[in-house]
Amino acid sequence: MKKYEALVIFSPSVTGLDTKNAFEELAKKSGGNILNRVEMGKRFLGYPVKKSKEGYVVAFDFELMPDKVAELKRSLDLNEDVLKYTIVIKETSKAAIKLGAAPAEKR
């Protein structure tokens, strides 16, 4: 299983408990495991998305098989409460250390 991060913007009428259940159910149906959830609350959006000027933003860390990501994205696309989302692969710790530990060039 790979680790992923997802940032999901739900309809502003959705409450925190609804968001937790909605995304966790979709991830578990795809064979995933939720590691962490951070609720950022209601936020004003930079531009209207699906005729909504604000949304309820939640960040998720989860594990999922790479071949099941497309299934999860399809489920999110069909969910009417999801305004927008993005899913990215979490960096491995070795790669993050290598990127962060690179010395700066001297002039």
PAZAPA-4460 file (N, C-alpha, C; in steps of 0.05 Angstrom, whole numbers, plus 32768, in hexadecimal, padded with zeros to 4 digits):
% residues 107
    n_x    n_y    n_z   ca_x   ca_y   ca_z    c_x    c_y    c_z   seq   type   mol
   8011   7FE8   8000   8000   8000   8000   8011   8019   8000     1      M     A
   8009   802D   7FF1   8017   8047   7FF1   8008   805A   8003     2      K     A
   8017   806E   800C   800A   8083   801C   8003   809B   800A     3      K     A
   7FEC   80A6   800F   7FE2   80BD   7FFF   7FD8   80D2   8012     4      Y     A
   7FD6   80EA   8007   7FCA   8101   8014   7FB3   810B   8002     5      E     A
   7F9D   8112   800E   7F86   811C   7FFF   7F7C   8136   800C     6      A     A
   7F76   814A   7FFC   7F6A   8162   8006   7F4F   8163   7FF8     7      L     A
   7F3A   8162   8008   7F1F   8161   7FFD   7F0F   8179   8006     8      V     A
   7F01   8186   7FF3   7EF0   819C   7FF9   7ED3   8193   7FF6     9      I     A
   7EC5   8192   800D   7EA9   8189   800D   7E96   81A1   800B    10      F     A
   7E7E   819C   8005   7E69   81B1   8004   7E67   81BD   8020    11      S     A
   7E63   81D8   8022   7E62   81E5   803C   7E4C   81DB   804F    12      P     A
   7E38   81CE   8045   7E23   81C4   8056   7E2A   81AA   8064    13      S     A
   7E41   819E   805D   7E49   8185   8069   7E58   818A   8083    14      V     A
   7E52   817A   8098   7E5F   817E   80B2   7E77   816C   80B4    15      T     A
   7E87   8170   80C9   7EA0   8161   80CD   7E9B   8143   80CE    16      G     A
   7E87   813A   80DC   7E82   811D   80DE   7E7A   8111   80C3    17      L     A
   7E6B   8120   80B3   7E63   8117   8099   7E7B   8113   8087    18      D     A
   7E8E   8126   8088   7EA6   8125   8077   7EB7   810D   807F    19      T     A
   7EBA   8109   8099   7ECA   80F2   80A2   7EBE   80D8   8097    20      K     A
   7EA5   80D5   809B   7E98   80BC   8092   7E98   80B9   8074    21      N     A
   7E93   80CE   8065   7E92   80CD   8048   7EAC   80C4   803C    22      A     A
   7EC2   80D1   8043   7EDC   80CA   8037   7EE6   80AF   8041    23      F     A
   7EE3   80AA   805B   7EED   8091   8067   7EDE   8079   805B    24      E     A
   7EC4   807C   8056   7EB5   8066   804A   7EBF   8061   802D    25      E     A
   7EC3   8077   801E   7ECD   8073   8003   7EE9   8066   8002    26      L     A
   7EFA   806F   8014   7F15   8064   8015   7F15   8046   801E    27      A     A
   7F04   8040   8031   7F02   8024   803B   7EF6   8012   8026    28      K     A
   7EE3   801C   8016   7ED7   800C   8001   7EEC   8005   7FEC    29      K     A
   7F00   8017   7FE8   7F15   8013   7FD5   7F2C   8003   7FE1    30      S     A
   7F2A   7FFB   7FFB   7F3E   7FEB   8007   7F53   7FFB   8016    31      G     A
   7F4E   8014   801C   7F61   8026   8028   7F5F   8027   8047    32      G     A
   7F71   8036   8053   7F73   8039   806F   7F79   8056   8076    33      N     A
   7F68   8063   8085   7F6C   807F   808C   7F80   8081   80A3    34      I     A
   7F95   8091   809F   7FAA   8095   80B4   7FA5   80AE   80C4    35      L     A
   7F9C   80C4   80B8   7F99   80DD   80C6   7F85   80EE   80B7    36      N     A
   7F77   80FF   80C6   7F63   8112   80BB   7F66   812C   80C9    37      R     A
   7F68   8142   80B9   7F6A   815D   80C4   7F54   816D   80B8    38      V     A
   7F42   8176   80C9   7F2C   8187   80BF   7F34   81A4   80C1    39      E     A
   7F32   81B2   80AA   7F3A   81CE   80A9   7F22   81E0   80AB    40      M     A
   7F0A   81D5   80AB   7EF2   81E4   80AE   7EE8   81F2   8095    41      G     A
   7ED4   8203   8098   7EC9   8212   8082   7EDD   8228   8079    42      K     A
   7EE1   8229   805F   7EF3   823D   8053   7EE6   824A   803B    43      R     A
   7EEC   8263   8036   7EE4   8270   801E   7EF7   8267   8007    44      F     A
   7EEC   8261   7FF0   7EFB   8257   7FDA   7F04   826F   7FC9    45      L     A
   7F1B   826C   7FBB   7F25   8281   7FAB   7F14   8287   7F93    46      G     A
   7F05   8274   7F8A   7EF2   8277   7F74   7EDB   8263   7F78    47      Y     A
   7EC4   8269   7F6D   7EAD   8256   7F70   7EB3   823B   7F64    48      P     A
   7EAC   8226   7F73   7EAE   820B   7F6A   7E92   81FE   7F6C    49      V     A
   7E88   81F5   7F55   7E6D   81EA   7F54   7E59   81FD   7F61    50      K     A
   7E5B   8217   7F5A   7E49   822C   7F63   7E4B   8231   7F82    51      K     A
   7E60   8228   7F8E   7E63   822D   7FAB   7E7C   823E   7FB0    52      S     A
   7E79   8252   7FC1   7E8F   8265   7FC7   7E9E   825C   7FE0    53      K     A
   7E94   8249   7FEF   7EA3   823F   8006   7EA0   8220   8008    54      E     A
   7EB2   8214   8017   7EB2   81F7   8019   7EBE   81EE   8034    55      G     A
   7EB9   81D5   803B   7EC3   81CA   8053   7EDC   81B9   804B    56      Y     A
   7EF4   81C1   8055   7F0D   81B5   804C   7F17   81A1   8060    57      V     A
   7F1F   8189   8056   7F2A   8174   8068   7F41   8168   8059    58      V     A
   7F57   8163   8069   7F6F   8155   805E   7F70   8139   806A    59      A     A
   7F76   8126   8059   7F78   810A   8062   7F93   80FE   805B    60      F     A
   7F9E   80EE   806C   7FB5   80DD   8067   7FAA   80C1   8067    61      D     A
   7FB0   80B1   8052   7FA5   8096   8051   7FB8   8084   8041    62      F     A
   7FB3   806A   8044   7FC2   8055   8035   7FAE   8048   8022    63      E     A
   7FB8   8042   800A   7FA7   8036   7FF5   7FB9   8028   7FE1    64      L     A
   7FAF   8013   7FD5   7FBD   8005   7FC0   7FBD   8018   7FA7    65      M     A
   7FD3   801A   7F99   7FD4   802D   7F82   7FBF   8028   7F6D    66      P     A
   7FB7   800F   7F69   7FA4   8009   7F54   7F87   8010   7F5C    67      D     A
   7F83   8017   7F76   7F68   801E   7F80   7F64   803D   7F80    68      K     A
   7F78   804C   7F7A   7F76   806A   7F7B   7F61   8074   7F67    69      V     A
   7F61   8068   7F4F   7F4E   8070   7F3B   7F31   806B   7F44    70      A     A
   7F2D   8055   7F52   7F12   804F   7F5D   7F0A   8063   7F72    71      E     A
   7F1C   806B   7F83   7F16   807F   7F97   7F10   809A   7F8A    72      L     A
   7F1F   80A2   7F76   7F1A   80BB   7F68   7EFF   80BB   7F5B    73      K     A
   7EF8   80A4   7F4F   7EDE   80A2   7F42   7EC7   80A5   7F56    74      R     A
   7ECB   8099   7F6E   7EB7   809C   7F83   7EB4   80B9   7F8D    75      S     A
   7ECB   80C7   7F8F   7ECA   80E3   7F97   7EBD   80F4   7F82    76      L     A
   7EC1   80ED   7F68   7EB4   80FC   7F53   7E96   80F9   7F53    77      D     A
   7E8D   80E2   7F5B   7E70   80DD   7F5C   7E62   80E7   7F75    78      L     A
   7E71   80ED   7F89   7E66   80F7   7FA3   7E5E   8114   7F9F    79      N     A
   7E45   811A   7FA4   7E3A   8135   7FA0   7E44   8149   7FB5    80      E     A
   7E4C   813F   7FCC   7E56   8151   7FE2   7E73   815A   7FDD    81      D     A
   7E81   814D   7FCB   7E9D   8155   7FC6   7E9E   816A   7FB0    82      V     A
   7EA8   8182   7FB7   7EAB   8197   7FA3   7EC4   8193   7F93    83      L     A
   7EDA   818D   7FA1   7EF4   818A   7F94   7F07   8179   7FA5    84      K     A
   7F1A   816C   7F99   7F2D   815D   7FA9   7F48   815A   7F9A    85      Y     A
   7F5C   8153   7FA8   7F76   814C   7F9C   7F82   8136   7FAD    86      T     A
   7F8F   8123   7F9F   7F9C   810D   7FAD   7FB9   810B   7FA2    87      I     A
   7FCC   810B   7FB5   7FE8   8109   7FAD   7FF5   80F3   7FBD    88      V     A
   800B   80E8   7FB2   801B   80D4   7FC0   802C   80E2   7FD5    89      I     A
   802D   80D7   7FED   803F   80E2   8002   805B   80D9   7FFC    90      K     A
   806E   80EC   8000   808A   80E6   7FFB   8094   80D2   8010    91      E     A
   80A6   80C0   8008   80B3   80AE   801B   80C6   80BE   802C    92      T     A
   80CC   80B5   8043   80DD   80C4   8055   80FA   80C6   804A    93      S     A
   8104   80B2   803C   811F   80B4   8031   8121   80CA   801C    94      K     A
   810D   80CB   800B   810D   80DF   7FF6   810A   80FB   8002    95      A     A
   80FA   80FE   8016   80F6   8118   8023   8110   8121   8031    96      A     A
   811E   810E   803D   8137   8115   804A   814C   811D   8035    97      I     A
   814D   810F   801F   8160   8116   800A   815B   8131   7FFF    98      K     A
   8141   8138   7FFA   813A   8151   7FEF   8140   8168   8003    99      L     A
   813A   8164   801C   813E   8178   8030   815B   817C   8039   100      G     A
   816B   8167   8035   8186   8167   803F   819A   8170   802A   101      A     A
   8191   8177   8012   81A4   817F   7FFD   81B1   819A   8005   102      A     A
   81CC   819A   8004   81DA   81B3   800B   81D5   81C9   7FF6   103      P     A
   81D4   81E2   7FFF   81D1   81F9   7FED   81EB   81FE   7FDF   104      A     A
   81E9   8207   7FC6   8201   820E   7FB7   820F   8226   7FC2   105      E     A
   822A   8225   7FC3   8239   823C   7FCD   8242   824D   7FB5   106      K     A
   8243   8267   7FB9   824B   8279   7FA3   8267   8283   7FA8   107      R     A
***
